[in-house]
Amino acid sequence: MVGLPSCFEDELGHRTQDQNSQSGGAFEEIPIMQNATSRDPPLRHALAAEIRDACTDVGFFYIKNHGIPEEAIDVAISAAKQFFILPTETKMKLDIHATPNFKGYTALLGENTNPENKGDLHEGFDFGWEPIEAIDGSQVREDGSMTGANVWPGNLPGFREDVLAYYHAVVKLGQSLFPLFALALNLPENFFDDKVTKPAAVMRLLYYPPQPSRPLEGVQGIGAHTDYECFTILWQDNVPALQVMNIGGKWIDAAPIPGTLVLNLGDQFARWTNDVFKSTTHRAINASGRERYSMPLFFGTDYDVKLEPIPGCVTKDNPSKYEVVTAGDYVKSRLEATYAHSEVTV
């Protein structure tokens, strides 16, 4: 494990955390953060210290008191269920392979997040930033390599509005968390402001059928992987499936906790902090015998931002580990690899 970088030092050069107190990633449970939306300065600084510990040791934490109404969640997941029961041929008209920016429908085994596996046993529907008030739902934002419009089912009245309402609520939550991550790095609260002016936030609606009693070889709900963006904010139903790998190679359950969201760091934060913040490997295996639904939102930096190490996160003991790329090029390259195994239907 690397030592804390100079961005964890105060103005007198003192470490802001006792390095000996760190578990080095051999965690056994996922921490829970309270009051993530508080504006009270002492509470925010205390929370930032807790987030720092979680980001350096675990890369995952639960968020309580997140401020998103349960009604907004219920309406969105109800819309997702209506979509996934549509006939396959109807959903395939929105095939994600037919879009240049990876938006739309993914069929069972249509992606493969772990190259060692044969495919992921879930269905998905992906969409990105779009104002709810856009008249025809086709507004395109110029996002470089990820430019392109969302695609929407034409036979589900209210679907677009219902899922976008939840999407924008989670985006608002994500925007409020960036200042806390800055504080956790001992940086000014506005450090990330000019890097997230056009939120590169993509949401997925996910449906996991029950896995067969005798699991298919090389097939999991989602194979072991790290996420591509800064962080992911996940709503999961009450069916357990999510597992997180600690540094000892042990899978730790991220069991559903009512009233919480799960946040995990992604590769962009790992690159920005030169691996001081952890982008932790995780997977989903639905062995419950029941259907499972979840809604992750992947929140990244603007696609034209270069993923360069934050000052102080490259040291003699922790030399630079990554080539500098733009966020958009990095995300697109990872998505291309994820979908490369499945047949292109365009």
C-alpha atoms as a printed R data frame, in Angstrom:
    type eleno elety resid chain resno       x       y       z
1   ATOM     1    CA   MET     A     1   0.000   0.000   0.000
2   ATOM     2    CA   VAL     A     2   1.239   3.499  -0.807
3   ATOM     3    CA   GLY     A     3   1.572   6.159   1.860
4   ATOM     4    CA   LEU     A     4  -0.668   9.177   1.914
5   ATOM     5    CA   PRO     A     5   0.308  11.784  -0.692
6   ATOM     6    CA   SER     A     6   1.187  15.354   0.065
7   ATOM     7    CA   CYS     A     7  -2.401  16.361  -0.772
8   ATOM     8    CA   PHE     A     8  -3.238  14.855   2.636
9   ATOM     9    CA   GLU     A     9  -0.867  17.230   4.440
10  ATOM    10    CA   ASP     A    10  -1.975  20.421   6.131
11  ATOM    11    CA   GLU     A    11  -0.286  23.767   5.601
12  ATOM    12    CA   LEU     A    12   2.377  22.851   8.191
13  ATOM    13    CA   GLY     A    13   3.235  19.616   6.425
14  ATOM    14    CA   HIS     A    14   1.528  17.398   8.994
15  ATOM    15    CA   ARG     A    15  -0.283  14.289   7.884
16  ATOM    16    CA   THR     A    16  -4.046  14.644   8.218
17  ATOM    17    CA   GLN     A    17  -4.494  10.947   8.944
18  ATOM    18    CA   ASP     A    18  -2.476   8.320  10.827
19  ATOM    19    CA   GLN     A    19  -1.178   5.985   8.153
20  ATOM    20    CA   ASN     A    20  -0.909   3.162  10.669
21  ATOM    21    CA   SER     A    21  -4.663   3.283  11.203
22  ATOM    22    CA   GLN     A    22  -5.401   2.191   7.636
23  ATOM    23    CA   SER     A    23  -6.490  -1.367   6.987
24  ATOM    24    CA   GLY     A    24  -4.721  -1.459   3.640
25  ATOM    25    CA   GLY     A    25  -7.887  -2.587   1.872
26  ATOM    26    CA   ALA     A    26  -8.458  -5.814   3.872
27  ATOM    27    CA   PHE     A    27 -11.898  -4.564   4.907
28  ATOM    28    CA   GLU     A    28 -14.660  -6.893   6.100
29  ATOM    29    CA   GLU     A    29 -17.653  -4.557   5.765
30  ATOM    30    CA   ILE     A    30 -18.805  -1.506   3.825
31  ATOM    31    CA   PRO     A    31 -18.943   1.735   5.877
32  ATOM    32    CA   ILE     A    32 -22.090   3.863   6.125
33  ATOM    33    CA   MET     A    33 -22.001   7.656   5.696
34  ATOM    34    CA   GLN     A    34 -24.595   9.805   7.453
35  ATOM    35    CA   ASN     A    35 -25.629  13.359   6.536
36  ATOM    36    CA   ALA     A    36 -23.966  13.385   3.106
37  ATOM    37    CA   THR     A    37 -26.052  16.386   2.089
38  ATOM    38    CA   SER     A    38 -25.413  18.485   5.215
39  ATOM    39    CA   ARG     A    39 -24.269  22.092   4.688
40  ATOM    40    CA   ASP     A    40 -22.964  22.449   8.268
41  ATOM    41    CA   PRO     A    41 -19.164  23.053   7.986
42  ATOM    42    CA   PRO     A    42 -18.051  20.990  11.018
43  ATOM    43    CA   LEU     A    43 -20.232  18.080   9.913
44  ATOM    44    CA   ARG     A    44 -18.912  18.336   6.358
45  ATOM    45    CA   HIS     A    45 -15.286  18.233   7.461
46  ATOM    46    CA   ALA     A    46 -15.973  15.265   9.727
47  ATOM    47    CA   LEU     A    47 -17.779  13.512   6.884
48  ATOM    48    CA   ALA     A    48 -14.912  14.278   4.487
49  ATOM    49    CA   ALA     A    49 -12.523  12.547   6.885
50  ATOM    50    CA   GLU     A    50 -14.785   9.471   6.946
51  ATOM    51    CA   ILE     A    51 -15.016   9.525   3.159
52  ATOM    52    CA   ARG     A    52 -11.210   9.770   2.943
53  ATOM    53    CA   ASP     A    53 -10.870   6.603   5.018
54  ATOM    54    CA   ALA     A    54 -13.475   4.802   2.914
55  ATOM    55    CA   CYS     A    55 -11.877   5.924  -0.364
56  ATOM    56    CA   THR     A    56  -8.347   4.890   0.584
57  ATOM    57    CA   ASP     A    57  -9.272   1.596   2.242
58  ATOM    58    CA   VAL     A    58 -12.464   0.319   0.634
59  ATOM    59    CA   GLY     A    59 -13.589   2.332  -2.398
60  ATOM    60    CA   PHE     A    60 -17.234   1.724  -1.395
61  ATOM    61    CA   PHE     A    61 -19.647   3.209   1.133
62  ATOM    62    CA   TYR     A    62 -23.379   3.464   1.797
63  ATOM    63    CA   ILE     A    63 -25.108   6.865   1.817
64  ATOM    64    CA   LYS     A    64 -27.917   7.515   4.313
65  ATOM    65    CA   ASN     A    65 -30.063  10.654   4.368
66  ATOM    66    CA   HIS     A    66 -29.359  11.162   0.670
67  ATOM    67    CA   GLY     A    67 -32.413  13.376   0.148
68  ATOM    68    CA   ILE     A    68 -33.927  11.557  -2.854
69  ATOM    69    CA   PRO     A    69 -37.654  10.925  -2.244
70  ATOM    70    CA   GLU     A    70 -38.709   7.280  -2.128
71  ATOM    71    CA   GLU     A    71 -41.559   8.168  -4.484
72  ATOM    72    CA   ALA     A    72 -39.075   9.175  -7.205
73  ATOM    73    CA   ILE     A    73 -37.287   5.842  -6.799
74  ATOM    74    CA   ASP     A    74 -40.537   3.857  -6.859
75  ATOM    75    CA   VAL     A    75 -41.777   5.576 -10.005
76  ATOM    76    CA   ALA     A    76 -38.478   5.016 -11.825
77  ATOM    77    CA   ILE     A    77 -38.195   1.341 -10.923
78  ATOM    78    CA   SER     A    78 -41.841   0.803 -11.890
79  ATOM    79    CA   ALA     A    79 -41.037   2.298 -15.312
80  ATOM    80    CA   ALA     A    80 -37.999   0.010 -15.590
81  ATOM    81    CA   LYS     A    81 -40.133  -3.066 -14.908
82  ATOM    82    CA   GLN     A    82 -42.609  -2.006 -17.584
83  ATOM    83    CA   PHE     A    83 -39.768  -1.723 -20.068
84  ATOM    84    CA   PHE     A    84 -38.131  -5.076 -19.336
85  ATOM    85    CA   ILE     A    85 -41.381  -7.056 -19.779
86  ATOM    86    CA   LEU     A    86 -41.697  -5.797 -23.350
87  ATOM    87    CA   PRO     A    87 -41.136  -8.401 -26.087
88  ATOM    88    CA   THR     A    88 -37.480  -8.927 -26.917
89  ATOM    89    CA   GLU     A    89 -38.002  -7.876 -30.543
90  ATOM    90    CA   THR     A    90 -39.443  -4.552 -29.327
91  ATOM    91    CA   LYS     A    91 -36.519  -3.888 -27.000
92  ATOM    92    CA   MET     A    92 -33.994  -4.869 -29.679
93  ATOM    93    CA   LYS     A    93 -35.173  -1.948 -31.809
94  ATOM    94    CA   LEU     A    94 -33.198   0.124 -29.272
95  ATOM    95    CA   ASP     A    95 -30.105  -2.117 -29.461
96  ATOM    96    CA   ILE     A    96 -27.138  -0.418 -27.817
97  ATOM    97    CA   HIS     A    97 -24.859  -1.604 -30.637
98  ATOM    98    CA   ALA     A    98 -26.751   0.608 -33.077
99  ATOM    99    CA   THR     A    99 -25.736   3.841 -31.330
100 ATOM   100    CA   PRO     A   100 -22.343   5.585 -31.474
101 ATOM   101    CA   ASN     A   101 -22.414   6.519 -27.781
102 ATOM   102    CA   PHE     A   102 -23.558   3.274 -26.109
103 ATOM   103    CA   LYS     A   103 -27.119   4.285 -25.275
104 ATOM   104    CA   GLY     A   104 -30.097   1.941 -25.437
105 ATOM   105    CA   TYR     A   105 -30.928  -1.677 -24.701
106 ATOM   106    CA   THR     A   106 -28.558  -4.512 -23.809
107 ATOM   107    CA   ALA     A   107 -29.928  -8.052 -24.103
108 ATOM   108    CA   LEU     A   108 -29.043 -10.995 -21.877
109 ATOM   109    CA   LEU     A   109 -25.367 -11.869 -22.366
110 ATOM   110    CA   GLY     A   110 -25.051  -8.759 -24.555
111 ATOM   111    CA   GLU     A   111 -22.077  -7.439 -22.606
112 ATOM   112    CA   ASN     A   112 -19.128  -9.032 -20.867
113 ATOM   113    CA   THR     A   113 -17.461  -6.959 -18.163
114 ATOM   114    CA   ASN     A   114 -14.974  -9.671 -17.208
115 ATOM   115    CA   PRO     A   115 -12.964 -10.870 -20.244
116 ATOM   116    CA   GLU     A   116 -12.507 -14.241 -18.538
117 ATOM   117    CA   ASN     A   117 -16.288 -14.816 -18.642
118 ATOM   118    CA   LYS     A   118 -18.659 -15.546 -21.519
119 ATOM   119    CA   GLY     A   119 -21.247 -12.854 -20.837
120 ATOM   120    CA   ASP     A   120 -23.306 -11.077 -18.180
121 ATOM   121    CA   LEU     A   121 -26.704 -12.431 -17.185
122 ATOM   122    CA   HIS     A   122 -28.711  -9.239 -17.109
123 ATOM   123    CA   GLU     A   123 -30.674  -6.897 -19.335
124 ATOM   124    CA   GLY     A   124 -29.936  -3.186 -19.309
125 ATOM   125    CA   PHE     A   125 -31.121   0.160 -20.609
126 ATOM   126    CA   ASP     A   126 -28.641   3.065 -20.732
127 ATOM   127    CA   PHE     A   127 -29.299   6.783 -21.086
128 ATOM   128    CA   GLY     A   128 -27.413   9.982 -20.371
129 ATOM   129    CA   TRP     A   129 -27.926  13.668 -19.743
130 ATOM   130    CA   GLU     A   130 -31.039  15.184 -21.242
131 ATOM   131    CA   PRO     A   131 -33.366  17.882 -19.898
132 ATOM   132    CA   ILE     A   132 -36.808  16.536 -19.016
133 ATOM   133    CA   GLU     A   133 -38.434  19.470 -20.798
134 ATOM   134    CA   ALA     A   134 -36.838  18.619 -24.182
135 ATOM   135    CA   ILE     A   135 -39.833  18.316 -26.500
136 ATOM   136    CA   ASP     A   136 -38.872  15.266 -28.547
137 ATOM   137    CA   GLY     A   137 -36.237  13.711 -26.295
138 ATOM   138    CA   SER     A   138 -33.577  13.962 -28.995
139 ATOM   139    CA   GLN     A   139 -31.455  16.840 -27.732
140 ATOM   140    CA   VAL     A   140 -27.789  16.125 -28.455
141 ATOM   141    CA   ARG     A   141 -24.941  17.538 -26.407
142 ATOM   142    CA   GLU     A   142 -21.544  17.713 -28.068
143 ATOM   143    CA   ASP     A   143 -19.465  15.375 -25.938
144 ATOM   144    CA   GLY     A   144 -16.556  14.546 -28.225
145 ATOM   145    CA   SER     A   145 -16.085  10.815 -28.605
146 ATOM   146    CA   MET     A   146 -19.291  10.159 -26.634
147 ATOM   147    CA   THR     A   147 -21.550  12.561 -28.562
148 ATOM   148    CA   GLY     A   148 -25.000  11.267 -29.381
149 ATOM   149    CA   ALA     A   149 -28.642  11.353 -28.337
150 ATOM   150    CA   ASN     A   150 -30.527   9.036 -26.047
151 ATOM   151    CA   VAL     A   151 -32.940   6.541 -27.565
152 ATOM   152    CA   TRP     A   152 -36.345   5.923 -25.995
153 ATOM   153    CA   PRO     A   153 -39.137   3.345 -26.354
154 ATOM   154    CA   GLY     A   154 -42.051   4.779 -28.270
155 ATOM   155    CA   ASN     A   155 -44.724   2.573 -26.718
156 ATOM   156    CA   LEU     A   156 -44.359   3.383 -23.015
157 ATOM   157    CA   PRO     A   157 -46.094   6.699 -22.182
158 ATOM   158    CA   GLY     A   158 -44.358   8.492 -19.320
159 ATOM   159    CA   PHE     A   159 -41.332   6.179 -19.286
160 ATOM   160    CA   ARG     A   160 -38.832   8.827 -20.359
161 ATOM   161    CA   GLU     A   161 -40.147  11.430 -17.927
162 ATOM   162    CA   ASP     A   162 -40.245   9.010 -14.982
163 ATOM   163    CA   VAL     A   163 -36.704   7.718 -15.341
164 ATOM   164    CA   LEU     A   164 -35.283  11.158 -16.172
165 ATOM   165    CA   ALA     A   165 -36.851  12.615 -13.020
166 ATOM   166    CA   TYR     A   166 -34.922  10.108 -10.918
167 ATOM   167    CA   TYR     A   167 -31.817  10.585 -13.077
168 ATOM   168    CA   HIS     A   168 -31.732  14.333 -12.413
169 ATOM   169    CA   ALA     A   169 -32.263  13.811  -8.677
170 ATOM   170    CA   VAL     A   170 -29.230  11.503  -8.553
171 ATOM   171    CA   VAL     A   171 -27.156  13.879 -10.702
172 ATOM   172    CA   LYS     A   172 -27.932  16.648  -8.205
173 ATOM   173    CA   LEU     A   173 -26.766  14.378  -5.383
174 ATOM   174    CA   GLY     A   174 -23.595  13.518  -7.289
175 ATOM   175    CA   GLN     A   175 -22.793  17.177  -7.907
176 ATOM   176    CA   SER     A   176 -23.136  17.846  -4.175
177 ATOM   177    CA   LEU     A   177 -20.587  15.124  -3.390
178 ATOM   178    CA   PHE     A   178 -17.677  16.481  -5.443
179 ATOM   179    CA   PRO     A   179 -16.861  19.201  -2.846
180 ATOM   180    CA   LEU     A   180 -16.720  16.474  -0.174
181 ATOM   181    CA   PHE     A   181 -14.277  14.465  -2.264
182 ATOM   182    CA   ALA     A   182 -12.196  17.633  -2.650
183 ATOM   183    CA   LEU     A   183 -12.176  18.130   1.122
184 ATOM   184    CA   ALA     A   184 -11.221  14.481   1.543
185 ATOM   185    CA   LEU     A   185  -8.160  15.209  -0.606
186 ATOM   186    CA   ASN     A   186  -7.394  18.359   1.407
187 ATOM   187    CA   LEU     A   187  -8.211  20.477  -1.640
188 ATOM   188    CA   PRO     A   188 -10.489  23.522  -1.971
189 ATOM   189    CA   GLU     A   189 -14.156  22.542  -2.120
190 ATOM   190    CA   ASN     A   190 -14.460  24.018  -5.634
191 ATOM   191    CA   PHE     A   191 -11.514  22.035  -7.042
192 ATOM   192    CA   PHE     A   192 -13.729  19.907  -9.301
193 ATOM   193    CA   ASP     A   193 -16.170  22.654 -10.334
194 ATOM   194    CA   ASP     A   194 -14.563  23.380 -13.725
195 ATOM   195    CA   LYS     A   195 -14.241  19.644 -14.463
196 ATOM   196    CA   VAL     A   196 -17.914  18.748 -14.123
197 ATOM   197    CA   THR     A   197 -19.655  21.586 -15.947
198 ATOM   198    CA   LYS     A   198 -21.460  19.136 -18.275
199 ATOM   199    CA   PRO     A   199 -22.089  16.083 -16.109
200 ATOM   200    CA   ALA     A   200 -21.005  13.003 -18.018
201 ATOM   201    CA   ALA     A   201 -23.512  10.967 -16.046
202 ATOM   202    CA   VAL     A   202 -24.945   7.769 -17.512
203 ATOM   203    CA   MET     A   203 -27.709   5.806 -15.814
204 ATOM   204    CA   ARG     A   204 -28.524   2.147 -16.291
205 ATOM   205    CA   LEU     A   205 -31.736   0.343 -15.536
206 ATOM   206    CA   LEU     A   206 -30.791  -3.276 -14.829
207 ATOM   207    CA   TYR     A   207 -32.802  -6.474 -14.624
208 ATOM   208    CA   TYR     A   208 -31.234  -9.705 -13.357
209 ATOM   209    CA   PRO     A   209 -33.185 -12.918 -13.856
210 ATOM   210    CA   PRO     A   210 -32.551 -15.612 -11.265
211 ATOM   211    CA   GLN     A   211 -29.425 -17.564 -12.101
212 ATOM   212    CA   PRO     A   212 -29.997 -21.249 -12.882
213 ATOM   213    CA   SER     A   213 -29.627 -23.626  -9.950
214 ATOM   214    CA   ARG     A   214 -26.635 -24.996 -11.802
215 ATOM   215    CA   PRO     A   215 -24.873 -21.778 -12.932
216 ATOM   216    CA   LEU     A   216 -23.661 -21.618 -16.512
217 ATOM   217    CA   GLU     A   217 -19.902 -21.786 -16.809
218 ATOM   218    CA   GLY     A   218 -18.394 -18.321 -17.227
219 ATOM   219    CA   VAL     A   219 -21.711 -16.512 -16.760
220 ATOM   220    CA   GLN     A   220 -22.512 -14.171 -13.842
221 ATOM   221    CA   GLY     A   221 -24.999 -11.357 -13.296
222 ATOM   222    CA   ILE     A   222 -22.126  -8.934 -13.879
223 ATOM   223    CA   GLY     A   223 -18.589 -10.246 -13.941
224 ATOM   224    CA   ALA     A   224 -15.792  -8.862 -11.789
225 ATOM   225    CA   HIS     A   225 -14.803  -5.374 -12.944
226 ATOM   226    CA   THR     A   226 -14.083  -1.809 -11.913
227 ATOM   227    CA   ASP     A   227 -16.264   1.109 -13.011
228 ATOM   228    CA   TYR     A   228 -14.970   3.604 -15.549
229 ATOM   229    CA   GLU     A   229 -16.038   6.999 -14.188
230 ATOM   230    CA   CYS     A   230 -15.369   9.014 -11.012
231 ATOM   231    CA   PHE     A   231 -17.984   7.279  -8.917
232 ATOM   232    CA   THR     A   232 -21.194   5.270  -9.172
233 ATOM   233    CA   ILE     A   233 -24.350   5.900  -7.145
234 ATOM   234    CA   LEU     A   234 -26.411   2.709  -6.973
235 ATOM   235    CA   TRP     A   235 -29.951   1.980  -5.902
236 ATOM   236    CA   GLN     A   236 -30.506  -1.742  -5.402
237 ATOM   237    CA   ASP     A   237 -33.650  -3.584  -4.396
238 ATOM   238    CA   ASN     A   238 -33.817  -6.022  -1.488
239 ATOM   239    CA   VAL     A   239 -32.338  -8.963  -3.412
240 ATOM   240    CA   PRO     A   240 -28.665  -9.475  -2.451
241 ATOM   241    CA   ALA     A   241 -26.175  -9.829  -5.296
242 ATOM   242    CA   LEU     A   242 -23.475  -7.131  -5.076
243 ATOM   243    CA   GLN     A   243 -20.062  -8.269  -3.834
244 ATOM   244    CA   VAL     A   244 -16.862  -6.255  -3.347
245 ATOM   245    CA   MET     A   245 -13.344  -7.706  -3.360
246 ATOM   246    CA   ASN     A   246 -10.927  -6.680  -0.607
247 ATOM   247    CA   ILE     A   247  -7.161  -6.620  -0.991
248 ATOM   248    CA   GLY     A   248  -6.921 -10.183   0.287
249 ATOM   249    CA   GLY     A   249  -9.075 -11.423  -2.604
250 ATOM   250    CA   LYS     A   250 -12.102 -12.077  -0.379
251 ATOM   251    CA   TRP     A   251 -15.564 -11.197  -1.636
252 ATOM   252    CA   ILE     A   252 -17.469  -8.980   0.824
253 ATOM   253    CA   ASP     A   253 -21.258  -8.683   0.483
254 ATOM   254    CA   ALA     A   254 -22.657  -5.189  -0.070
255 ATOM   255    CA   ALA     A   255 -26.060  -6.267   1.205
256 ATOM   256    CA   PRO     A   256 -29.097  -4.061   0.558
257 ATOM   257    CA   ILE     A   257 -29.787  -1.642   3.440
258 ATOM   258    CA   PRO     A   258 -33.213   0.064   3.294
259 ATOM   259    CA   GLY     A   259 -33.054   3.821   2.816
260 ATOM   260    CA   THR     A   260 -29.473   3.846   1.518
261 ATOM   261    CA   LEU     A   261 -27.663   4.196  -1.776
262 ATOM   262    CA   VAL     A   262 -24.315   2.539  -2.466
263 ATOM   263    CA   LEU     A   263 -21.436   4.665  -3.744
264 ATOM   264    CA   ASN     A   264 -18.276   3.209  -5.235
265 ATOM   265    CA   LEU     A   265 -15.283   4.917  -6.766
266 ATOM   266    CA   GLY     A   266 -14.315   4.358 -10.380
267 ATOM   267    CA   ASP     A   267 -11.209   4.460 -12.535
268 ATOM   268    CA   GLN     A   268 -11.274   8.220 -13.173
269 ATOM   269    CA   PHE     A   269 -10.770   8.975  -9.481
270 ATOM   270    CA   ALA     A   270  -8.114   6.268  -9.275
271 ATOM   271    CA   ARG     A   271  -6.270   7.910 -12.182
272 ATOM   272    CA   TRP     A   272  -6.711  11.410 -10.769
273 ATOM   273    CA   THR     A   273  -5.327  10.332  -7.390
274 ATOM   274    CA   ASN     A   274  -2.723   7.926  -8.782
275 ATOM   275    CA   ASP     A   275  -4.449   5.003  -7.034
276 ATOM   276    CA   VAL     A   276  -4.605   6.658  -3.598
277 ATOM   277    CA   PHE     A   277  -8.392   6.465  -3.943
278 ATOM   278    CA   LYS     A   278  -9.430   2.887  -4.727
279 ATOM   279    CA   SER     A   279 -11.398   1.763  -7.772
280 ATOM   280    CA   THR     A   280 -12.431  -1.545  -6.232
281 ATOM   281    CA   THR     A   281 -13.284  -4.712  -8.139
282 ATOM   282    CA   HIS     A   282 -16.879  -5.834  -7.695
283 ATOM   283    CA   ARG     A   283 -19.452  -8.166  -9.252
284 ATOM   284    CA   ALA     A   284 -23.123  -9.146  -8.998
285 ATOM   285    CA   ILE     A   285 -24.339 -12.735  -8.639
286 ATOM   286    CA   ASN     A   286 -28.070 -13.221  -8.241
287 ATOM   287    CA   ALA     A   287 -28.288 -16.591  -6.486
288 ATOM   288    CA   SER     A   288 -31.509 -15.668  -4.660
289 ATOM   289    CA   GLY     A   289 -33.928 -17.474  -6.941
290 ATOM   290    CA   ARG     A   290 -35.748 -14.149  -7.406
291 ATOM   291    CA   GLU     A   291 -35.676 -11.364  -9.961
292 ATOM   292    CA   ARG     A   292 -33.442  -8.428  -9.097
293 ATOM   293    CA   TYR     A   293 -33.518  -4.785 -10.220
294 ATOM   294    CA   SER     A   294 -30.996  -2.014  -9.722
295 ATOM   295    CA   MET     A   295 -30.314   1.516 -11.000
296 ATOM   296    CA   PRO     A   296 -26.687   2.682 -11.059
297 ATOM   297    CA   LEU     A   297 -25.695   6.173 -12.168
298 ATOM   298    CA   PHE     A   298 -22.093   6.471 -13.353
299 ATOM   299    CA   PHE     A   299 -20.876  10.020 -12.702
300 ATOM   300    CA   GLY     A   300 -17.763  11.103 -14.551
301 ATOM   301    CA   THR     A   301 -15.872  14.241 -15.359
302 ATOM   302    CA   ASP     A   302 -16.630  16.229 -18.522
303 ATOM   303    CA   TYR     A   303 -15.539  14.089 -21.456
304 ATOM   304    CA   ASP     A   304 -12.939  16.606 -22.675
305 ATOM   305    CA   VAL     A   305 -11.112  16.744 -19.307
306 ATOM   306    CA   LYS     A   306  -7.662  15.155 -19.199
307 ATOM   307    CA   LEU     A   307  -7.246  12.569 -16.463
308 ATOM   308    CA   GLU     A   308  -4.043  13.991 -15.009
309 ATOM   309    CA   PRO     A   309  -2.812  13.211 -11.474
310 ATOM   310    CA   ILE     A   310  -3.922  15.686  -8.819
311 ATOM   311    CA   PRO     A   311  -0.963  17.711  -7.493
312 ATOM   312    CA   GLY     A   312   0.636  15.909  -4.587
313 ATOM   313    CA   CYS     A   313  -0.683  12.461  -5.527
314 ATOM   314    CA   VAL     A   314   2.509  11.655  -7.440
315 ATOM   315    CA   THR     A   315   5.465  11.252  -5.091
316 ATOM   316    CA   LYS     A   316   8.803   9.472  -4.963
317 ATOM   317    CA   ASP     A   317   7.110   6.594  -3.165
318 ATOM   318    CA   ASN     A   318   4.087   6.676  -5.470
319 ATOM   319    CA   PRO     A   319   5.277   7.495  -9.024
320 ATOM   320    CA   SER     A   320   2.803   8.212 -11.814
321 ATOM   321    CA   LYS     A   321   1.086   5.011 -12.983
322 ATOM   322    CA   TYR     A   322  -1.116   6.031 -15.903
323 ATOM   323    CA   GLU     A   323  -0.808   7.677 -19.283
324 ATOM   324    CA   VAL     A   324  -2.872  10.850 -19.582
325 ATOM   325    CA   VAL     A   325  -6.054  10.446 -21.649
326 ATOM   326    CA   THR     A   326  -9.293  12.379 -21.904
327 ATOM   327    CA   ALA     A   327 -12.219  11.085 -19.890
328 ATOM   328    CA   GLY     A   328 -14.331  10.536 -23.005
329 ATOM   329    CA   ASP     A   329 -11.701   8.501 -24.814
330 ATOM   330    CA   TYR     A   330 -11.117   6.391 -21.715
331 ATOM   331    CA   VAL     A   331 -14.808   5.634 -21.136
332 ATOM   332    CA   LYS     A   332 -15.410   4.837 -24.801
333 ATOM   333    CA   SER     A   333 -12.430   2.474 -24.962
334 ATOM   334    CA   ARG     A   334 -13.689   0.573 -21.911
335 ATOM   335    CA   LEU     A   335 -17.211   0.318 -23.329
336 ATOM   336    CA   GLU     A   336 -15.903  -0.902 -26.678
337 ATOM   337    CA   ALA     A   337 -14.018  -3.674 -24.897
338 ATOM   338    CA   THR     A   338 -17.093  -4.593 -22.833
339 ATOM   339    CA   TYR     A   339 -19.337  -5.024 -25.895
340 ATOM   340    CA   ALA     A   340 -16.700  -6.400 -28.276
341 ATOM   341    CA   HIS     A   341 -17.648 -10.035 -27.692
342 ATOM   342    CA   SER     A   342 -21.280  -9.663 -28.738
343 ATOM   343    CA   GLU     A   343 -22.531  -9.529 -32.308
344 ATOM   344    CA   VAL     A   344 -23.007  -6.069 -33.794
345 ATOM   345    CA   THR     A   345 -26.533  -5.829 -35.101
346 ATOM   346    CA   VAL     A   346 -26.284  -2.646 -37.180
